[in-house]
Structures are given as C-alpha cells and as structure tokens.
Amino acid sequence: MLKKFPYTFGLAWLVVLFVIPLPLIQALALGLPSIYASESLAIQLGSIAYVWFLTAIYLSTRPKWIDRLIGLPNMYFIHGVLSIFAIGLAFIHKTQLSSGGLIRMTGNWAFDLFLGVMIYSLVFMAGWLTNRIKLLGALKKWLEKIFKHELSVWIHRLNIIAVVLVFIHVQLISYITSIHSYMAIFYLYTAFVTVAYLYKKIKDFRFLPVGHLIAKQELKPNFFEFDIKVKYFQFRHLKPGDFVFIKIPEQRGLKELHPFSVVNRIDKTGVVKLAIRGDGDFTKKIQQLELGELIQIDGGYGRFNEVITDNKHDDLVLVTGGTGIVPMLSIIEGHPERKIDLFYSVHNQNDQVYIDQLNQWAEDRNNLTVNVQTGRFKTNEVLTEKISKQSTFLISGPRALGKNWVHALSDRHISSHKYYYEEFNW
C-alpha cells in the first residue's frame, strides 16, 4: 500500500495520462509512413484520445483495487476529466486531418456522440463538478424531475457506441492498419477493456450477491433505515466505513446500481443496514419497498479502513455532518479498541440521527468521546485543545465541511496520510 495518498493520486494521473498511451505513441512514431509526417501530431492525438476513452471506460467498471488506492470519488473524477481531455484531443484530430467516406462519417458520428454525452454527463453524472458549481447543481436538481437516474445511466452508455465507431474508424485507415506493432497494441488494449467491461456488466446483471429486505424504519421524515438479510460469507469482506451499491432488479426505476454507506459492522447475523435520505428519484422510490423485496448488492468500496489500517496505532478523530454520520457509525462499532473522538455537526437539532446510539456507545466505552453540535465546530479550537498529535482524521459529509477541515489540517502541516475526506459526490 502506498501510504502517501496525494502521491498515489498523482501517480494514478501520471499512469493514465502518459504511461498507458506511451506504447501506442512509440509504435505509431516508428511505423507511420514518412508521407504522413506533417500530419503525425494530429494522428498521435487521435490515438491518445482513443486510449484515454478506453481508460475512462475501464474506470467506469469501478475496479476495487483502484478504489482502495485512491477512492471511488477520485476514480470518478479521473474518469470525467480524462474524458473531457480526450474530447479535446479528438477535436484537434478532427479539425487538423482531412478524410472522406466512411472514415469521415464514423469519426464524426463518434465525436458528436462523445460531445453530447459529455455535456449531459457534466450536469447529471459529474457530482465532483455540480457540487462545486452551485448553478450547475441547481440545474441538475431541477432537470432530475424529468431525467431519472436510470435514464442518465443509459445515456452515459452511449459512450460505448462512440468507442465502437472509433474502432471501426481506425480499421478503415489502411496506412494505420499496415503498422502491425501499433495494431497489435491497439487490439490488446481494446480487448482488455472489452473483457473487463463485459465481465462487470454480466456480473452486475446476473451474479451479484443478493439479500432480502427484512426491516424498514423511518428515523426522520424522508430518512429511512433498511435491514437487508444476506449470506454472511459473501459480505464478510466489508470493512467499517465501507459503502455498497445496490439495485432492486424487480422494481422499475431501481434496476441500476446506486451507492449507499453501510451503518453497521457486518457480523455472522448477516444483516447489512443502510440509512437512506430521499434526495433523488431513486432514493425516494426505494422508501416504498415492501418487506421481502430482493436486493442485489455490490461492495464494499471506500478508503476509510485503508487509512485506519495504515495508521493502526493512532487515535481516530471522526468529523462529520448531516447524513455523513452513517459511515462513522460502522467505524465506531467496528473499532471498539481505538480511542475515538467524534465531532458531529448539523444545521439544526431536528437533523440529528442515531444520537441515542452514539450516547449509549459513549456511556459504555471510556475511549469514545461524542461531540454533537448545531452549526460548525471551530476547527482551530478543536485542533488546538482537543486532539492529540498521534491522531488520524476521517471526514465525511457536505463538501463545505470537508473542504474546511482539509484546509485546516493542511495549514497545520498535518501529514497528508493522516487525514482523508471521502466526498460522496454522485
């Protein structure tokens, strides 16, 4: 495990931007006929764009080994930004080269599809962007009344058709297909991503572990807790702080996977608890489920446990707000041996959830301190007076809260592997 998280994230960017395209760049540079030398840059950019699109598709399969290294929110960020970069290179490629017939048609169709899906996705599927731009976030919330979660997922999949068109586009260019070393790498990359994508989709459709809804409780208006009975051996790998993706295959509008944090530590009773607030069409509709409903589950995901393990001798400081308390509950339950300070803030007292449970834990455990407050905690005061130097900070909740704490920790020169903010931004 690479301990320096920003280093790992930077390394991930280095690999996707430069290392992965490099073999194709070299093969094309060595094999391109000299007659096309004046167009070589535009040709190379088109090739790089294709590799970046393939990489973005691979990342969309949510490889768990990458999630444990950099976190799913950061993986999605790379997926989105890399796709934008690829479209930029594709535009240069398109405008700097002349072609005709099927070559031109397949290239233009692919570009138009990529561009249309990108514009749509920047509103509906780029939480890392809409959480930062209030106007875009408001537009998303308004349009979600029409464009439901399932529809957005299917529109996003039009990228696959665009990649197929690019694949055909390349097959039609004789001076490219004559470069055997290039085409061997081209086919290898395409085959790898195709197999990974199909494997993931078939698994998600037919072979995900299943559970059944055995209890449902309304904790607050529009906020429900769900108990899902599963086979323990299929979920014993879930770690404290993890989240899972679920879908309800027999319910219209709930057939695409959606992420939720796990409330509890999974034990041999085989019960996965989820707490869900009805913010969107999926989360509102799921509140209507009847007991006994079949639920498919994919997980777990998340980096909280990786950070805890990397700093196994540290006290834990859990900072959260609103419904961000949910993953912290499983961390508290899952680590009774650790000294834990919880700082839980809400906008108003009515927003508090699981307070009785937290107070009970604090009463039973002398190594747990629970601090609950309406309004933000003063970060400088907390960091100065209440936190030991041997502490690891785990942060969840609204972006403003997370950003505030990350800046405060960074300003105090707290080592970057000593804190982690998991931004639930989709």
N, C-alpha and C positions, 0 to 999 in steps of 0.2 A: 504494500500500500504506500503510495506517495503521500507523505504527511503534509506537505505544504499545498493547501488546496488551490490558492491562486496560481501556483506553479503548475499544478496538474491541469487546471482550466486553460492556462496559456499554452501548455504542451498540446492539449487537445486541438486548439486552434491551429497551432503550427502543423500538426499532422494533417488536418483536413484541408488546409489552405495550400500546403506545399508538398508534403511527403507523398500523399496519395496521388496527386496528379503527376508527380515527377517521372515515373516510368513512361507514361504516355508522352510527356513533353520530350523526353530524350529519344524515344523511338521515332517520333514524328520529325524531330530535328535531323536525325541521321538518315531517315528514309525518304523525306519529301523531295520529289524531283526538283532540280535547280530551276526549271522553268517557272515554278511557283514561289520562288524565293521572295518576290516583292509582296506576296500575299501571306507569307508564312506566319506573321504575327496574328493576323485575323483568324487564320486556320487554327493556330495554337489556342487562341482564346475560346473558340468554339469547342475545342476538345476539352479544355479545362472546365468550361461550363457544364458539359455533359457529365464529367466526373463529379463535379460538385452536386449536380442534381441527383446522381446515384447515391452519393453520400447522404444527402438530405433524406432520401427515401429510406436508406438503411437506418438512420437515426429515428425515423418515424415508427420503426418497429420496437422502440424502447428497449434496446439491449440492456439487460440488467447489469452486466459488468461495467458498462459505461455509466449507468445511473449511480452505482456505488462509488465510482471515482469522482464524478463531477456533479451529480444530482440531476434529476429529470428536468427541473426548470431550466437549468443551464444547457442541458442537451437540446431542449426545445428552442432555446434562444439561438444556439448554433444552427439548428435546423432552419429556423426562419431567416436569420441574417445570411446564411450561406446561400439560400435560395434566391434572395434579393441580389447578392453578388453575382450569382450565376446568370440571372436575367440581364444584369448589366453587361456582362461579358458577351452573352448571346446577342444583345442589341448591337454591340460593336461588330461582332462577327457578321451579323445580318446586313449591316449597312456598308461594310467595307468589302464585301465579296459579291460578285455577280454570278447568277446562276439562272437556270430556266427549267421548265418542265416539272417533272415530279420532284426533282431535287429542291427547287424553289418552293413548290407547293407544300411539301412535307415540313420544310424548315419554317415557313410562315405559319402554318397551322400550329406547329408545336410552340412557337414563340407566342402566338396570340393566346393559346391555352394557358401557358405559364404565366403570362402577364395578367390575364383575367383572374386566375385562381389566386395569384399573389395579392391583387387588390382586394379580393373578397376576404382572403385569409388575414390580411392586416387588420380587418375590422372584427372578424368573428373568431379567429383561432390564434391570435397573437396576443395572449394575455400579458406577455412581457412588454408589449407596446401600449395596449389600451390602458393598462394600469398606470402608465407614465404620462399619457396624454388624456386629460380629462374630457375634452371634446370628443375624441375618438371613443372613449369609454361610454359616454352618454349616447352617442350614435349607435354603438353596439347594443346597449340595453334597449333602446327603442326598436331597433330592427329585429331583435331576437323574438319579438312578438310574431313576426312573420317567418323568419328563417330559423327553424328549430335546430336543436343540436344534431339530430340525425341527418338532416338535410345538409348542414355545414360539413359534416364528415364526408358525405358522398361527393359534394362539390370539390372538396380538397383532394379527393382521389382522382380527379381528372388529371392531376399531375402525372399519373401512371400512363395515361393515354398519350400525353405530351412526350414522355420519355420514349415510348414505343415509336412515335413518329420520328423522333431524333435518331433512334436506332435504324429505322428504315432509311432515313435521310443519308446516313453515313454509308449504308450498303450500296447506295446508288452512285456514289462518288468513286469512280474507277481508280483515280490516282491515289486515293486513300486506301482502298481495299487491296491495292497492289503492295502495300507496305506490310509484309507478313508479321513482322515483330510487333508493329503497332496493333494490328488487328487481333493478334493473339492476346495481348494485354486487354484490349477493348472488350473482347468476348469474355475473358476471365472476370473482369470487373462486373460486367453486365450479368453474367451467370451467377456470381456470388450474391449480388443484391437481389436478383430474381428469386433465388432459392431461399434467402433469408426472409424476404417479404412474403412469399407464398407459404413458407413454414409458419410464420407468425399468424398470417390470416387464417390458415386452416386450423391451427391450434386454437385461435380465438373463437372460431366458428363452431368447432366440433369437440375440442378436447380440453377445455378449461375445467378446472375443478368446480364442482357445484355444491351449493348449500341450499337450505330452505329457511325461509323466514319463520321464526318461532315466537317472536315477541316484537311488539312495536309500542313505543311510549312517547307521548308528546311532552317534552321537557319544558318548552316555552311555546307561545304561539309561533307557528311556522318553523319549529325546530323539533325534530324527532330523533329518537334513538331506536336503532334496529338491531335485533339479535338474530344472527344467522348461524344456524347449526351446520357445521362442516365436519369432514373427517380430519381428525387431529393430525394424522401423519402427513396429510397433504399441505398443512399450513404450519407445521412446527418450525419452519424456517423463518416465519415472520418475526421481526425484531421490534423491540419497543421504539415507538416513534414512526414506524412504517405507515405507508398508505397503500391502498389497493385500488384496482379498477374493477368495477362491477357492471354487469348488464343483466337485464331480465329478458331472456330470449322469447318469452311468450307474450310480452306486452308491447304493443305498438308504441313507438316513440322512446322505448327504453332498451332497444336492441344493440346500441353502440356503447362501448366501454366508457365509463366516466369515473374519475378518481375521487376517493374519499379517505380521510385519515381514520386509522383504527383507534378506538377508545381504550381497549383493554390489552393486557398481556394474554397471549394465547396459551391456554393450558389444556390438559387432557379432557376437559369437558367439551372441547371442540366448538366453542362459541366465539364468533367474531362480532364484536359490537362496533357499529358505525353510528356517528351522530351527524345529521344532515339538515342544513338550513335550506329552505325553499327559495333560492335566489333565481333560478332559471327554469326553463320548461322541464328539463329532466328532473331536477331536484324537487320541483313542485308535484310532478306527476308521481314520483316514487312514494310520496306520502300516502297515496291512495292504495298501496299494495295490501292485499289480503294475506293473512297468516297462511303459511304453507307454500307460498309462492317460491318457485325455483329461481335461484340466483347464481349466475356464473361469476367467478372471482379470479382475477389475475393479480399476482403480487407475491411478495411485497416489494415496494420501492421506497427510496428515501435514503438520506445520508446521516441522519441523526445518530444511529447506532454506530456507524463507522467512526464518527467524531468521538463518541463516548469511548469506544474501544481504543482509539489512538491515544487518548488521554486518560488511561484507566486508573491513574492514581489521583486525579483531580476531583475537587468538589464540583458539583454541577449547579449552574445558575440558569434557570429556565425563565425566559422573558417572553410574554405572550399577551395578546389582546383579542377580545371578542371570541369568535369560534376557533381561533388559533390555539385555544386551550386543549383541544381534542388530542393531538399527538402527545402533548405534555403529560396527559393522564396515563398513557401507557408507559411512558418513560418513568414516571414516579412509581407506578405499580411494578414495573419490571426491574427496578434498581433499588430495592429496599436497603441495600448495603452501602449506598453512596449518600454522602451529605448533600442535600439539595436545598437551594433557595429558589422559591417560585415567586415571580413578580407578574401578577395577572391584572391587567387594566381593562376597563370597559368604559363606553361612553356614558352609560347610566346604569343604575343598580339593577334595573329590570333585564339588562343584557347578560347578567351573570348566570353561568350554568355550572353544574357539578360542585357548587360551593359546599354542600353538606358532605360530599365525598372527600373533598380536599381537607375540610376541617377534621373529619374523622381520621384521615391518614396522619395529619399533623399531631393529633392527640395521641395516636398510637405509636408514633415514631419520633424519637427525640433528635433525629438527624434531618428532619424535614421542617422547613420554615415556609409558611404560606403567607404571602403579602398580596392582598386584594385591594384595589383602589379604583374609584371612579375618576377618570381623567388620567393623563400620562404620569408615570413616575419621572422624577428628575434624575436623569441618567448620571450626571456628575455627582450628585449626592449619594446615589446608590453605589457607584463605583468607588467613591472615596471612603464611605463609612461602613459599608455592609459586606463587602466582598473581599475574600482572601486572595492573595496573589496566585495561589495554586488553584485556579478556577477555570473551568471551561464553560462557555456561554452558548446556549442553544436558543434560537429565536424563531418564533412563528407568529403569524397574524398579519394585520394590514401592512401594506408596503411602507406607509409613512412611519409606523412604529419600527419596522425592521431597519429602514434606512437611517433613522435617528440613532438607534443603538449601534449599528455597524460603524457609523461615523464617530460616535463617542468612543468606541473601543479602539478604532484606528487612530484617533487623535491621541489616545493614551499609550500608543505604541504596543498594544496587546498583540502578541504574535498571531498571525493570521490563521494558524491551525488550532487556535484556542477558542475560536468562535465560528458559528455557522448559522446563517439565516436561510431557512428553506421557504422560498417565496411560492406560495400556492397560487400560481398566476395563470390558470387556464379555465 
